[in-house]
């Protein structure tokens, strides 16, 4: 059923592409080949008339403009804003069809401009997911409810200032993005991400702010960014009982996974990341070096008992040395990232084998430290009116790969996103396709977004997960296909 | 004797002024259409410019959307650096767009976009300037200006009164060898422009858009001097198809300032992130 729907969707979009592309190309070619006099035919008015009357705006339309800056009456320089969002999802493609999300989120943010050099910004959000109320809480584990039913959290809180025309400093919880990719994490190693629902996370929630000291400097064509990272929460992942359980692929009756052991925040073990960028006409090139915590955990053996083993998720640092760049040519932007990642802890798949062969518990190895090479190439194309195409292909190779590693030696991912803007940008049609190792799995999302009013938008769509390969990262998400709807009011 | 000298001096000055005015008028009347367009293009608009712009978008059902932006730009010889910050509505607030426009046709303009939701500055390809500027009826080329050397200009009428002000009516057609470039950059097949004779300001224009066979009408109003520079405070662009209005965009300018000191460090990607 799942494969049929997926194939049908792919087929539908291919047919659309096959029909539309030649038609558009032929029409454009036909139009281009027309002589000028013919080109101007078909316009209802192509001649100059002295009495030519220009269209007027209806007098009953209110065109009054408030020219004052929108700052708070309480404190000059203070601005307040945020949004209210309602999201719902319906998992239609499984035995127990249900509303898997009925979430309301309130996000508040504030800016305070101290003077022309310094400003403070803070934001926080609170959410409640009514799905757990509707579906009966008895069906969920306490931890699942704690993590997902409701939350109030601080997002950004930082002070940003200019030390001089060349130097600036930004202190506090913030997001700093390195790299060119819109999807992959090769050089974007500073902030952890929200990995709870692959393909469904709102763009504003994709990266999680953490405490960072950032010093930036700019000299002519060069810019430098130096950061020290003092908070290491790891990426947000769903646990037991969730539709998108991160550990679903390794869970079995004999394996118990404990709560995560997160690295200590503060100044004792900070992460570091630095970037130097040279900008030139038509492109940029950046050099990145980092020593940061992996945002995804590895598992250590905590206990062995006759009933099975107990594992605990832990985090460790790895080093990244990389280069990224982009260049524009006409309506295309070409981009690349490449990195050497050193000392990444990778999970082994022979833990039980070691235990059964009599290796003492203290000597059982759950991971191997390995190095990786990663490369990404992509392009963005905006040469067709109102259409934006974004394509990225990523390849990762584990150096010194061994058979006992859970990860494959070579991994490939491709991303394709096509967005079409209509009705003076009020309507957006979007297609996102992610392919994981050819034959291992696909994620396809089709959606549309309409701006009802200034600040009020409605978005709806459908997402499919397809994988027939048991070692695929999304194999356990088979059957989690769903419709989704989001209504957002920004103020 | 002294009075006589003063009289003669005044007479000479008067004669000189008359001579100068006559020469100017004669020179103006001798201008070709291309020279008029060149003078319009090279009109003094200050070394730096800052302004707040309110954009009102009106669809055919008379529904309105409003956007507020802050525009800051600086000339570097014939090149220009500019940065735009979106002030409202809330869902696009703090979005920033920066562009370096080069006079050299062999150099492509540089453009960057900062999206606050992504927290990331992205370089963007910018050759297609015929696209809509922020969903409005204005294209990027309407905002940033066109390359006048790519067009052939002719007078349709050498004198026409618009609101009691004398104007030239100039027709523009892309040069035969630049047609593809012009179409790619502006989307226009032809243009008709009404240019004021007293200050070389564009007051009306009509553009024939190839895609969708649309006609766009531009009206420039509320033109006054600010910091001694002629400045339009209201621009309306209306898109029509087969004579019917499809969409209208109104730009209202406020807080216009020229020649204010703006440091070069203002035009950096880091500053786009920092915001206003």
Boltz contact constraints between the chains, C-beta under 6 A:
constraints:
  - contact:
      token1: [A, 39]
      token2: [B, 189]
      max_distance: 6.0
  - contact:
      token1: [A, 42]
      token2: [B, 213]
      max_distance: 6.0
  - contact:
      token1: [A, 43]
      token2: [B, 208]
      max_distance: 6.0
  - contact:
      token1: [A, 43]
      token2: [B, 213]
      max_distance: 6.0
  - contact:
      token1: [A, 43]
      token2: [B, 215]
      max_distance: 6.0
  - contact:
      token1: [A, 44]
      token2: [B, 242]
      max_distance: 6.0
  - contact:
      token1: [A, 44]
      token2: [B, 243]
      max_distance: 6.0
  - contact:
      token1: [A, 48]
      token2: [B, 156]
      max_distance: 6.0
  - contact:
      token1: [A, 48]
      token2: [B, 192]
      max_distance: 6.0
  - contact:
      token1: [A, 54]
      token2: [B, 217]
      max_distance: 6.0
  - contact:
      token1: [A, 54]
      token2: [B, 219]
      max_distance: 6.0
  - contact:
      token1: [A, 55]
      token2: [B, 217]
      max_distance: 6.0
  - contact:
      token1: [A, 55]
      token2: [B, 238]
      max_distance: 6.0
  - contact:
      token1: [A, 55]
      token2: [B, 245]
      max_distance: 6.0
  - contact:
      token1: [A, 57]
      token2: [B, 248]
      max_distance: 6.0
  - contact:
      token1: [A, 61]
      token2: [B, 62]
      max_distance: 6.0
  - contact:
      token1: [A, 63]
      token2: [B, 56]
      max_distance: 6.0
  - contact:
      token1: [A, 65]
      token2: [B, 54]
      max_distance: 6.0
  - contact:
      token1: [A, 65]
      token2: [B, 252]
      max_distance: 6.0
  - contact:
      token1: [A, 67]
      token2: [B, 254]
      max_distance: 6.0
  - contact:
      token1: [A, 81]
      token2: [B, 90]
      max_distance: 6.0
  - contact:
      token1: [A, 160]
      token2: [B, 274]
      max_distance: 6.0
  - contact:
      token1: [A, 165]
      token2: [B, 263]
      max_distance: 6.0
  - contact:
      token1: [A, 165]
      token2: [B, 265]
      max_distance: 6.0
  - contact:
      token1: [A, 175]
      token2: [B, 119]
      max_distance: 6.0
  - contact:
      token1: [A, 177]
      token2: [B, 119]
      max_distance: 6.0
  - contact:
      token1: [A, 177]
      token2: [B, 120]
      max_distance: 6.0
  - contact:
      token1: [A, 203]
      token2: [B, 117]
      max_distance: 6.0
  - contact:
      token1: [A, 204]
      token2: [B, 117]
      max_distance: 6.0
  - contact:
      token1: [A, 216]
      token2: [B, 270]
      max_distance: 6.0
  - contact:
      token1: [A, 218]
      token2: [B, 268]
      max_distance: 6.0
  - contact:
      token1: [A, 281]
      token2: [B, 107]
      max_distance: 6.0
  - contact:
      token1: [A, 282]
      token2: [B, 108]
      max_distance: 6.0
  - contact:
      token1: [A, 326]
      token2: [B, 123]
      max_distance: 6.0
  - contact:
      token1: [A, 328]
      token2: [B, 125]
      max_distance: 6.0
  - contact:
      token1: [A, 330]
      token2: [B, 127]
      max_distance: 6.0
  - contact:
      token1: [A, 331]
      token2: [B, 125]
      max_distance: 6.0
  - contact:
      token1: [A, 331]
      token2: [B, 127]
      max_distance: 6.0
  - contact:
      token1: [A, 331]
      token2: [B, 128]
      max_distance: 6.0
  - contact:
      token1: [A, 332]
      token2: [B, 125]
      max_distance: 6.0
  - contact:
      token1: [A, 333]
      token2: [B, 125]
      max_distance: 6.0
  - contact:
      token1: [A, 382]
      token2: [B, 125]
      max_distance: 6.0
  - contact:
      token1: [A, 382]
      token2: [B, 128]
      max_distance: 6.0
  - contact:
      token1: [A, 424]
      token2: [B, 135]
      max_distance: 6.0
  - contact:
      token1: [A, 424]
      token2: [B, 247]
      max_distance: 6.0
  - contact:
      token1: [A, 425]
      token2: [B, 135]
      max_distance: 6.0
  - contact:
      token1: [A, 454]
      token2: [B, 65]
      max_distance: 6.0
  - contact:
      token1: [A, 454]
      token2: [B, 89]
      max_distance: 6.0
  - contact:
      token1: [A, 455]
      token2: [B, 89]
      max_distance: 6.0
  - contact:
      token1: [A, 455]
      token2: [B, 90]
      max_distance: 6.0
  - contact:
      token1: [A, 455]
      token2: [B, 91]
      max_distance: 6.0
  - contact:
      token1: [A, 490]
      token2: [B, 90]
      max_distance: 6.0
  - contact:
      token1: [A, 490]
      token2: [B, 91]
      max_distance: 6.0
  - contact:
      token1: [A, 491]
      token2: [B, 90]
      max_distance: 6.0
